[in-house]
Amino acid sequence: MIIRKAQLQDFQEILQMNKDLFIFEKAFSYAYDENWPFSQPGQDYFTKRLTHENSIFYIAERDEKIIGYILAYVDNHAVRTVNPICVIENTYVKEGFRGNGVGNLLIEKVKSECKERSAKVLRVQTYTDNKSAMNFYQKHGLKPLLTTLESVL
Protein backbone atom coordinates (compact mmCIF):
# COMPACT_ATOMS: atom_id res chain seq x y z
CA MET A 1 0.00 0.00 0.00
CA ILE A 2 1.17 3.52 -0.72
CA ILE A 3 0.06 6.88 0.62
CA ARG A 4 0.50 9.69 -1.89
CA LYS A 5 -0.68 13.23 -2.50
CA ALA A 6 -4.04 13.46 -4.23
CA GLN A 7 -3.92 14.64 -7.83
CA LEU A 8 -6.45 16.00 -10.30
CA GLN A 9 -6.48 12.60 -12.03
CA ASP A 10 -8.04 11.20 -8.82
CA PHE A 11 -10.94 13.66 -9.02
CA GLN A 12 -13.80 11.34 -10.06
CA GLU A 13 -12.81 8.63 -7.60
CA ILE A 14 -12.59 11.19 -4.78
CA LEU A 15 -16.09 12.45 -5.63
CA GLN A 16 -17.42 8.88 -5.55
CA MET A 17 -15.76 8.14 -2.20
CA ASN A 18 -17.20 11.36 -0.77
CA LYS A 19 -20.64 10.29 -1.98
CA ASP A 20 -20.07 6.90 -0.31
CA LEU A 21 -19.05 8.73 2.87
CA PHE A 22 -22.28 10.75 2.80
CA ILE A 23 -24.31 7.57 2.29
CA PHE A 24 -22.51 6.00 5.28
CA GLU A 25 -23.08 9.09 7.43
CA LYS A 26 -26.81 9.08 6.75
CA ALA A 27 -26.92 6.52 9.57
CA PHE A 28 -25.97 9.36 11.92
CA SER A 29 -27.64 12.38 10.30
CA TYR A 30 -30.60 13.02 8.04
CA ALA A 31 -28.94 16.07 6.52
CA TYR A 32 -26.47 14.72 3.94
CA ASP A 33 -27.18 15.21 0.25
CA GLU A 34 -25.40 12.26 -1.30
CA ASN A 35 -25.55 13.96 -4.72
CA TRP A 36 -23.63 17.03 -3.51
CA PRO A 37 -20.13 15.71 -4.40
CA PHE A 38 -21.07 15.50 -8.09
CA SER A 39 -22.96 18.82 -8.08
CA GLN A 40 -21.19 21.94 -9.32
CA PRO A 41 -20.60 23.27 -5.76
CA GLY A 42 -19.22 19.86 -4.73
CA GLN A 43 -16.91 19.69 -7.72
CA ASP A 44 -15.78 23.28 -7.09
CA TYR A 45 -15.04 22.45 -3.45
CA PHE A 46 -12.88 19.44 -4.33
CA THR A 47 -11.14 21.25 -7.20
CA LYS A 48 -10.20 24.05 -4.79
CA ARG A 49 -9.04 21.57 -2.15
CA LEU A 50 -6.96 19.64 -4.70
CA THR A 51 -5.18 22.79 -5.84
CA HIS A 52 -5.01 25.09 -2.80
CA GLU A 53 -1.69 25.49 -1.02
CA ASN A 54 -3.32 25.20 2.42
CA SER A 55 -4.77 21.77 1.65
CA ILE A 56 -3.35 18.50 2.88
CA PHE A 57 -4.87 15.83 0.67
CA TYR A 58 -3.68 12.22 0.57
CA ILE A 59 -4.81 9.07 -1.20
CA ALA A 60 -4.30 5.50 -0.02
CA GLU A 61 -3.64 3.15 -2.89
CA ARG A 62 -3.28 -0.63 -3.06
CA ASP A 63 -2.43 -2.44 -6.30
CA GLU A 64 -2.87 0.88 -8.16
CA LYS A 65 -6.48 1.19 -6.90
CA ILE A 66 -7.58 4.02 -4.65
CA ILE A 67 -8.93 2.64 -1.38
CA GLY A 68 -9.21 5.76 0.78
CA TYR A 69 -8.44 9.41 1.26
CA ILE A 70 -7.99 12.10 3.85
CA LEU A 71 -8.46 15.82 3.33
CA ALA A 72 -7.34 18.47 5.78
CA TYR A 73 -6.91 22.22 5.60
CA VAL A 74 -4.48 24.45 7.48
CA ASP A 75 -5.50 28.02 8.21
CA ASN A 76 -5.36 30.80 10.78
CA HIS A 77 -8.54 31.55 12.67
CA ALA A 78 -8.82 35.20 13.68
CA VAL A 79 -10.79 34.43 16.82
CA ARG A 80 -8.21 31.94 18.09
CA THR A 81 -5.02 32.80 19.94
CA VAL A 82 -3.40 29.49 18.94
CA ASN A 83 -2.74 29.27 15.19
CA PRO A 84 -2.52 27.82 12.63
CA ILE A 85 -5.17 25.11 12.98
CA CYS A 86 -5.37 22.00 10.84
CA VAL A 87 -8.93 20.77 10.31
CA ILE A 88 -9.55 17.29 8.95
CA GLU A 89 -12.53 17.81 6.67
CA ASN A 90 -13.00 14.32 5.20
CA THR A 91 -11.67 10.84 5.86
CA TYR A 92 -12.88 7.75 4.07
CA VAL A 93 -11.64 4.20 3.63
CA LYS A 94 -13.57 1.89 1.33
CA GLU A 95 -15.44 -1.05 2.81
CA GLY A 96 -13.31 -4.17 2.71
CA PHE A 97 -10.18 -2.18 3.55
CA ARG A 98 -11.25 -0.86 6.96
CA GLY A 99 -9.55 -2.22 10.04
CA ASN A 100 -6.30 -2.86 8.15
CA GLY A 101 -4.39 0.27 9.15
CA VAL A 102 -5.26 2.39 6.11
CA GLY A 103 -6.83 5.15 8.20
CA ASN A 104 -3.87 5.05 10.59
CA LEU A 105 -1.42 5.67 7.74
CA LEU A 106 -3.57 8.49 6.35
CA ILE A 107 -3.97 10.34 9.64
CA GLU A 108 -0.29 9.93 10.54
CA LYS A 109 0.63 11.46 7.17
CA VAL A 110 -1.64 14.43 7.90
CA LYS A 111 -0.25 14.84 11.42
CA SER A 112 3.29 14.82 10.04
CA GLU A 113 2.50 17.45 7.44
CA CYS A 114 0.65 19.55 10.02
CA LYS A 115 3.83 19.63 12.09
CA GLU A 116 5.87 20.62 9.02
CA ARG A 117 3.46 23.51 8.48
CA SER A 118 3.74 24.53 12.15
CA ALA A 119 0.08 23.83 12.89
CA LYS A 120 -0.61 24.06 16.61
CA VAL A 121 -3.99 22.29 16.71
CA LEU A 122 -5.52 19.33 14.87
CA ARG A 123 -9.32 19.28 14.76
CA VAL A 124 -11.97 16.99 13.32
CA GLN A 125 -15.73 16.75 13.65
CA THR A 126 -17.62 13.49 13.75
CA TYR A 127 -20.98 12.33 14.99
CA THR A 128 -21.01 11.21 18.62
CA ASP A 129 -23.04 8.15 17.57
CA ASN A 130 -20.31 7.18 15.11
CA LYS A 131 -18.42 5.16 17.71
CA SER A 132 -15.86 3.76 15.28
CA ALA A 133 -14.84 7.28 14.19
CA MET A 134 -14.84 8.54 17.77
CA ASN A 135 -12.59 5.65 18.84
CA PHE A 136 -10.34 6.06 15.81
CA TYR A 137 -9.69 9.77 16.36
CA GLN A 138 -9.29 9.38 20.12
CA LYS A 139 -6.74 6.63 19.48
CA HIS A 140 -4.80 9.25 17.51
CA GLY A 141 -4.80 11.74 20.38
CA LEU A 142 -7.84 13.85 19.59
CA LYS A 143 -10.18 14.47 22.49
CA PRO A 144 -13.85 15.50 22.60
CA LEU A 145 -13.99 19.26 23.09
CA LEU A 146 -17.11 20.72 21.52
CA THR A 147 -20.68 19.49 21.31
CA THR A 148 -23.00 20.64 18.55
CA LEU A 149 -26.71 20.50 19.31
CA GLU A 150 -29.23 20.34 16.48
CA SER A 151 -32.96 20.04 16.02
CA VAL A 152 -35.22 19.71 13.01
CA LEU A 153 -37.66 22.63 12.85
PECORBEL-V747812 format. One record per helix or strand of 3 or more residues. SS is the DSSP state (@ for helix, = for strand). FROM is the first residue (numbers start at 1). TO is the last residue. If there is no record, write none. Layout:
{{SS;FROM;TO} {SS;FROM;TO}}
//
This chain:
{{=;2;5} {@;8;25} {@;36;38} {@;40;51} {=;55;62} {=;65;75} {=;85;93} {@;102;116} {=;121;124} {@;131;139}}
//
